Amino acid sequence: MTMHAEPITTPRLTLIPLAVEHAAEMAEVLGDPALHAFIGGSPATPPELRARYTRMVAGPPPGRDEVWLNWVIRLRGAAPEGSDGSHPLTGYVQATVTPDQAAIAWVVGTPWQGRGIAGEAALALVAWLRDHGTDTVVATIHPDHAVSSAVARRAGLVPTDTRVDGEVLWTSPRAG
């Protein structure tokens, strides 16, 4: 199976294929311990993220029939006042694609939450996956995480009765 992340644009965002060089900025984006309330763990340091991103960019180990696709989310438009003119990274989206489905996830840094960025990015990701032949898209979401549930709904997923490690399985099979 071959599939490669490529830039995805929306009116406000550019989803940029993950690169190891994103580690330092993403460590800042993901540095709020509150982001880990539902997913567990703690904020990674830049060196830890660099090591993780090196593994992610390399892809899955040989013999696994899946593709790892990862993007960072860059806010487009006017740069924040007082900035150097660059547009900030605000989070990430990812998909693990197998012959049967794509399992997606998203995280947006605390300063950018509540602006619809996760929903816009997830919707764009699902559309891109559909355009590249993926029939079924799934996500697992903590049952108490109302915001992620709203993002999943916006992306066209619906909750199921299935639980995976205590999380609700959301799915969006292609209609027809």
C-alpha positions, -999 to 999 in steps of 0.1 A, spaced: 0 0 0 14 34 -10 1 67 1 21 98 10 11 129 30 10 160 9 0 196 18 -38 201 23 -52 236 24 -84 249 38 -96 286 40 -77 291 72 -52 262 75 -24 244 57 -18 208 68 19 203 62 35 168 61 53 162 93 91 168 93 116 161 121 123 199 120 89 206 134 98 191 168 109 223 186 79 244 176 55 215 182 70 210 217 58 245 225 24 239 209 18 206 228 35 219 260 3 223 281 -2 194 305 -40 199 301 -37 185 266 -30 151 281 -60 149 304 -78 124 281 -49 109 261 -25 104 290 12 110 293 29 144 297 43 170 274 73 158 254 106 178 253 120 189 219 145 161 219 118 135 227 96 149 199 125 149 175 131 112 183 93 104 180 90 124 147 121 105 133 103 72 139 70 86 125 85 100 94 103 66 88 70 49 88 58 16 102 82 -13 107 86 -37 77 59 -63 73 30 -41 86 3 -35 60 -3 1 70 8 37 62 14 64 87 4 99 76 11 128 98 6 166 93 12 197 114 -15 223 112 -3 258 102 -26 287 107 -29 308 75 -37 345 71 -24 374 90 5 366 113 -1 374 150 8 410 160 43 414 170 54 381 154 82 377 129 57 373 101 56 335 102 23 318 108 22 295 138 18 258 140 -13 251 161 -15 213 163 -15 181 143 -37 155 125 -27 120 117 -40 89 100 -30 53 102 -42 37 69 -47 0 65 -65 -18 36 -97 -17 56 -98 18 71 -80 49 82 -78 56 120 -75 94 125 -66 116 154 -61 153 161 -47 176 187 -48 214 188 -27 234 212 -44 251 241 -39 287 228 -58 279 195 -86 258 209 -122 270 206 -116 284 171 -128 255 150 -93 246 139 -95 209 149 -128 205 132 -116 222 100 -84 202 100 -102 168 106 -128 176 79 -101 183 54 -82 152 64 -113 130 60 -119 146 25 -83 140 15 -85 103 26 -117 99 7 -101 114 -24 -73 89 -20 -95 59 -19 -102 53 18 -137 40 23 -139 38 61 -126 64 85 -126 58 123 -115 76 155 -115 65 191 -125 92 216 -127 93 254 -165 91 263 -162 123 284 -143 144 258 -172 164 244 -150 187 223 -134 158 204 -168 143 199 -179 176 183 -148 175 161 -156 139 150 -192 149 142 -180 178 121 -157 155 102 -187 132 94 -181 105 119 -208 90 141 -204 71 175 -209 34 177 -216 11 206 -180 -3 203 -154 5 229 -117 3 223 -96 5 254 -125 23 271 -129 49 243 -159 52 219 -153 41 184 -165 67 159 -169 57 122 -177 72 88 -181 45 62 -184 59 26 -220 61 17 -233 40 -12 
